[in-house]
Each structure stands twice: as structure tokens, then as C-alpha cells.
Amino acid sequence: MKASVYYSKNDIRYEDIAVPEIGDGDMLIKMHSCGLCGTDIHKAQHQTVTGPVILGHEVSGEVVKVGKNVTRYRVGERVVTAIHVPCFNCHYCDRGYFTLCDQFKKTNLEPGGFSEFIRIPQLHVEHLTHRIVEQLDWDRAAMIEPVACCLHGLKSANIHAKDTVLVLGSGTIGLVSAQLAALKGASTVIVSDLSRFKRELALKIGVTHAIDPANEDLETRVAEITDGKGPDVVIIAAGVSSLVSQAVNVVRRGGRVVVFSPFDKNPMVEIDAGRLFRDEISIVGTYSLTPYDMKEAIEIVEKDKINTREMITHTWPLSRLEEAIEFAANPENDVLKIIIKSEG
């Protein structure tokens, strides 16, 4: 089979590899669409993984083979899956912190999503894989995984009806989170992003205000929109650590700051820590998804409860993954979500 294999920065090779063998509890799926995630771009551009490796995890595909012990799925069914599975039985799992489970990051698809065929291990078959309806196209189905990640993050946001939500960063995670915030009851949703294209797209899909932080003072503009009270929730969806300081400054008394982005560069920041006590604000982090987020994400995407169609701006064939990553990483390009398509 064909796969796009990452060796190093600017060295991704479209080459032949062996089709994975499956065990009795596994499945083999044919990849139809795989979303290009920001983590894939970061790994490829900043060489945070050692090649050769096959990236990709936002997968939709068709079952082509099942192990003899698999009874829930049949060949020909359309499915989506995700990448990590917790053990459900450790200190963290017992407390609902499934993404902190020691097993979580040790479980993976084999190989990654940027390949023609993928082995779905037994744990993934049992806990992370779900059927999708015929009416849902493969590209939008590949958006289910990032939607599930954002649902996991919004649990910490604890959004109430008529809340105001500020999202810092209007990439895929930012715009999905913004739409989910409105779906959960927020009456005012503000985004801030340097990209004019992303700000305009945000307004097109229903965000109420879009701020250009290069030409507008964020704190002043947020104060104007909220009558000086600040947003009830601030979601950080961009990898700029200084945004934590800004979020703490603008969030309303009793508000929540949700951090949904890694800060690999300059992670140390200064904040007004007095607000934690004085105004009872909270800062929480969020990472990935849990198996319990997938079903809700599927319903949201299948029923078009948020606009994922407009968010998919480009598709690229699997053989040109390196070109797609370079295009997505260039801030001069008008791009949001790229879907990688199988060519087999």
C-alpha cells in the first residue's frame, strides 16, 4: 500500500509499505479522508518526532477486514476513529481524567492516518470507533475527531445560557470551540486572530465579533463589547503563551480561562495571580478527547449543528502531504482546514 512517510523536515516520502496484519480483535480500514491537524504540522515543521513515522489521526474510512472476534462491525461499513485509549481503571481514569492515564499516549493507530490502510487495534475497535451515516461525506466525517477534542475542552468551560465567550485564535480548534460555545448557550462569541481570512470566516459561520489584535487593543475592545464586565469564558486556542496573561486580565469575575494549546516556546508567563483569590477566576488546561466525547461529536457533525463545511478550505492528495503541510504552515495563505485524501 501507499503511505506518506515523514523522515525529517521537508522530507516526506510517498512510498510503498506493507499492509498491516490484524489480530483477532482488530480491524483494517481503508482511509478515505484524514484531517491535517495542527499537531501534525507542528511535528513536521519543528521535528518533534523522529522519523520514519506516519502521522495523521483525524480519520474517516471504510472497514475492509475484521478479526474473527470482531462482531460489532462488518466489511463495507463507514466508520470514524481516534488515536488514544485510556485503561479505564487507574488513578486518573477513576477520577474522570482519562487523558492523563499512563496508557493513553501509548495507544495509537497503526500506521498513522496518512496511509491507504490503517489497522484499528482492539482497544480502539471497542472504545473509539463508531459508524457514520451514509449521508455524511468523508471529509466532514474527518472533522469529528477535532470536534470531540473541543467538546472535551468545553466541559471545563462550564458555559451557561447568555454567557459571553472569547476565543483567542481562529484556527480549526478555535472556530469549532466558538461554534460549540454558541451551541451550548453563549449569546455573545468573540474571536481574536491576526488573520483577516480567519476573522471573516468566523463572522460568516456565526461568531458575533472578530477582533484584529494587530490593529485593535484586545483588552479595550473586549471591554467595549462586554460593557466593561469581561467574558465569562476565555478559550486559548493559539500557541502563544502571552495570551494567558491577556486572558487573566480580561476574564469576568468568577470566569474561566481554558487553555487548549501547547506553549513550546517561552512557556513561562506572568499573570495577575491576585485575581485567582480576589475574583475567583480559574485557569484549566485541556488536551485531546475521551471515548465519551465521540458520540456527541458524531451527532453534532451528522446533524450540521455547527458549520464544518465552510471550515474545510482545501483538500490535498495523499501523495502531496509535504506540499499540504508547507501550505498550511505559511501564515500568508488563506487556509483553515486541509483534508488529505486517499488516492487508491
Buried (B, 14 or more C-beta within 10 A) or exposed (E): BBBBBBEEBEEBBBEEBEBBEBEEBBBBBBBBBBBBBBBBBBBBBEEEBEBBBBBBBBBBBBBBBBBEEBEEBEEEBBBBBBBBBBBEEBEBBEEEBBBBBEBBBEBEBBBBBBBBBBBBBBBBBBBBBBBBEEEBBBBBBBBBBBBBBBBBBBBBBBBEEEBBBBBBBBBBBBBBBBBBBBBBEBEBBBBBBBBEBBBEBBEEBBBBBBBBBEEBEBEEBBBEBBEEEBBBBBBBBBBBBEBBEBBBBBBBEEBBBBBBBBBEEEEEBEBEEEBEEEBEBEBBBBBBBBBBBBEBBBEBBBEEBBBBEEBBBBBBBBBBBBEBBBBBBEEEEEBBBBBBBBEE
